[in-house]
Structures are given as C-alpha cells and as structure tokens.
Amino acid sequence: MTEYELIAGLKQGHEQAFEELVDLYKNKVYNTCLGFVQNEEDGEELTQDVFIKVFENIGSFKGESKLSTWLYRIAVTQSLDFIRRKNRKKRSGFLLSISSKPENEWQQPDFFHPGVAAEQKENAAVLFKAIRQLPEQQQTAFLLQKLEGLNQQEVADVMRTTVSAVESLLQRAKANLRKNLETYYKNITK
C-alpha cells in the first residue's frame, strides 16, 4: 500500500489501513516517546495515545508533509505535554526538606533504552539523563536526529523550523551535553 493509499484508507476509516499504519510506525513512535519520557510504561501509553490522536485527527491531515513527519510531530508533542504535566504534578506536591540534594546534582539514572547493548546500558542511562536536562527544542532536535536517525531537513520539517535553526539547536545541545556529562563524571570520581 502506498502512502497515498494508506492515508485515503485512514480517512475512510478502514481498519486494515489503521493496522498497517500501526505496524509500520509503532516502533518509531515508541522509540521517540521513550527517548523523551525514559519510562517503558509511559512510552507504551504515549504510543497508544499518539495512534489514537492520529485516528481522531486523520481528517485534518492535509498532506503538506509526509505521514511519518506528522506522526513524529504528534509523538513529540504528546511526549513533551506528558513531561510538562508530570513536572507540574511534581512541583505542586514538592516539599523542600533540609536533607534534600540540590536540583542540579546528578543521581544515577534508572532508565534503560531497549535499543542499547547490555554493556552500554549504564553509559546510555547517564546520557539519557543528560538529554532530559536539555531545553525542549534542543532535546527534540537531538533525539530526532541521534535516536531516530532523521536528517536535519526531516528534523526541521517535524519541528516546523529551518535547517539552520536545527543545526544551531544541535550544536547547543551537544555543548550542553558535554558540559552536563563532564559535571556528572567529575562528581562520580570524587
């Protein structure tokens, strides 16, 4: 089935078209969501939410971008919205105790991405924790390019920005990651 046929089938409400869409993109959507939320259960839930959103909103898809670009946009938006909601809940219930650690102090993360080799899991967990500290735009550009393998033009399409803006975001993300990871490794060697 071509992308055009798939979109037509989705707009007509054909179950087979929706099943094919899920089969084609479930891993990419899951990995994108997982890269942001760093929790398998949340990643699975968000993946379902993305496909529900697609099902509900396919009628508004104008075809101005590729279907995959639209899916990535929805996955990124759903993931960032989830993180914002989660952070609001944390802030509203947060009580600062005398013994609490400063917010910027690193702790060993407990998240492991399923696409990472077993011997690299600890390093990957540290990297994902550092990625999580990036501003949203930098985090999005970095995850889409490095985790999903999108080229800069595709990242720009998903983020609705220019290639030069993506280049700038990636440079700043790498600089921030370098700084955050240096801080982490200095702290664990003390």
RONU-821789 format. One record per residue: x, y, z of N, C-alpha, C in turn. Coordinates in steps of 0.1 Angstrom, whole numbers, plus 5000, padded with zeros to 4 digits. Atoms other than C-alpha are relative to their C-alpha. Layout:
RONU-821789
XYZXYZXYZ...
***
This chain:
RONU-821789
500849885000500050005000500950125000499349885001501450344990499650095012500449914989501450635015498750074996501349945005498650794994498849915003501150094998496550484996499849985015500250024986497250445033499350125006500749884995496150805040498650004996501450015004493050755019499249905008500650114992492250435037499750055015500249954986492750605071498950105000501049905000490550895061498649944998501250065002487850655051499649905011500250084988488150475084500249854999499850145002489350145071501049945011499350064989490549925099501449944995498750055005493249755077501050114998499149895002494750095069500650045013499649964987494950175106501049905005499150114995496549835114501350014993498749985008499149895086500850115005499349884994499950235100500749975013499550044987500450095134501249914998498950095002502649815121501250074994498949925006504750055100500750095010499449894992505350315127500049985015500150024986504750165161501450015007498749994994508450115168500750135000499449875001509550455156499350095010500849924991506750625176500449975015499750054987507550415207501450055004498749954997511250495205500150155002500049854999510650865200499450045014500649974988508350875230500949965012499150054990510650665251501250085002498949914999513550885243499750135009500449884992511651175259499749965014500550034986509951015289500849905008499050094993512550745297499449915010500750094991510050515312499249914990500650095010508850205293498450005000501550004999505250205306499450134995500549885005504850575299500250014985499750005015506450525264498949924993501150085006503850255257498750075000501349924999500950465269500050124990499949895009502150765249499949954985500150055013502550545218498549974996501550025003498850445221499350134999500649875001497950805227500250064986499649945013499750905195499149944989500850075010497850645174498550045001501449964998494550745190499850144994500049875006495351105181500050004985500050025014496151005146498649964995501350055004492950815143498950115001500949904998490951105156500250124991499749875007492651375136500449984985499650025013493451205103499350084989500849925009490751405086500650144998499349875001492751725093501349994994498750015006495851585078499950054985500249945014496351795046501049954990499050065009499351605032501050104996499049905003501551915033501449955004498750064996504251695049499849854998500250145001504951325048499349955013500750064989502851105071500949975012499150034989505851005091500450135007499649874994506751375097498850045010501249974992503151425110500049925013500050094988503451125133501150045010499049954991506751245147499650125007500549884993505251585154499049975011500950044989502451425173500749935011499350074989504751195192500850095008499249904992507051485202499150085008501049914992504051705212499449925012500650084989502451425232501049985011499050034990505751345249500350125008499749884993506551705258498950045009501149974991503051765271499949915012499950104989503351445292501050055011499049954991506551575307499650125007500449884993505151915314498949975011501050034990502151765332500649935012499350074989504351535352500850105008499249904992506651825362499150095008500949924993503652035372499549935013500550084988502451755395501149995010498950014991505951715410500150145007499849874994506252095416498950035010501149974991502752115432500149925012499950084988503551835456501450005006498650004996507151915462500250085013499749944987508251995498501549995001498650004999511852105502500449975014499550034987513551935531501450045002498749964997516752025548501049914994499050105005518451705537499949974985500250035015517351725500501350054993498849975008520051745474499650124990500349905009520352045451499549944987500750055012518252015419501049964989499150025011521252025396501049895003499150114997523151745414499649874993500350125008523351425394499849885009500250134993521951095406500149904989499950105010522550765389498649974994501350035005519550725365499749855000500450145000517550405364499349964987500650025013516350425328500949934991499250075011517550185301499249994988500750015013516550215265500249864994499950145005515849875248500949994988499250015011517949955218501550015003498649994996521149985238500649875004499350134996523649695241500249995015499950024985523849545276501250075006498849954994527449655282500050154999500049865001526550015273498850065008501249954994523350045294500350115010499749894989524950245323500450134993499649875007526650495299498850064993501249955007523350525279499150065010500949944989521350585311500550145004499449874996523750865320499750104989500249915012523451015285498550044999501449975001519650995285499650105012500349914989519551165319500550144997499549875004521751445305499150064989500949955011519451475274498850065006501249954994516551515297500250145006499749874994518251825312500050114990499949905011518351995278498750084999501249935003515852275269499249924989500950085009512852125249500450004986499649995014513952245215501349924997498850075002517452115219499849855001500350144997516251785233499349944988500850055012513751745204500949984988499150015012516351815177501049885002499050114997518951585194499449864999500650135000516651295199499549964986500450045014515151305164501149974991498850035009518551315148500849885005499150104995520551095170499349865004500750124996517950845183499249944988500850045011515650835153500750004986499250005013518250895126499550094989500549915010516451175109501150094996499149905005518451405087499550145005500349874995518551775095498750064993501249955007515851855069498849945006501150074994513551595083499750055014500149954987514151725118499350144999500649865002513352085106498649994996501450025004510151955090499149975012500750044988509051785122499850125010500049894990509952095143499450134994500549885007508552335117500950125001499049895000511752535115500949984989499050005011514752585093501149905003498850094999517752355087501050075008498949924993520052635100499650015015500450004986517952655132500249865007499750144994518252275137501549995002498650004998521952305132500550075012499749924988522152565159499549935012500550074989519952365182500949885003499250124998522152055177501450045006498749954995525352255183499950035015500249974986523952395216499749885008500350134993522652055226501349935003498750074998526051895221500950075011499249934990527752175241499449985014500650024987525252145269500249865005499850144995525551765270501449995004498650014996529351795271500250065014499849934987529152035300499349925011500750084990526551825319500749875003499450134998528351495313501450025007498849974993531651655324499850025015500449984986529951765356499749875007500350134994528551415362501249925003498950094999531751235356501050065010499249944990533651485378499549965014500750034987531151425406500249855004499950144996531351045405501549955002498650034998535151045405500550055013499549944987535351245438499949905011
***
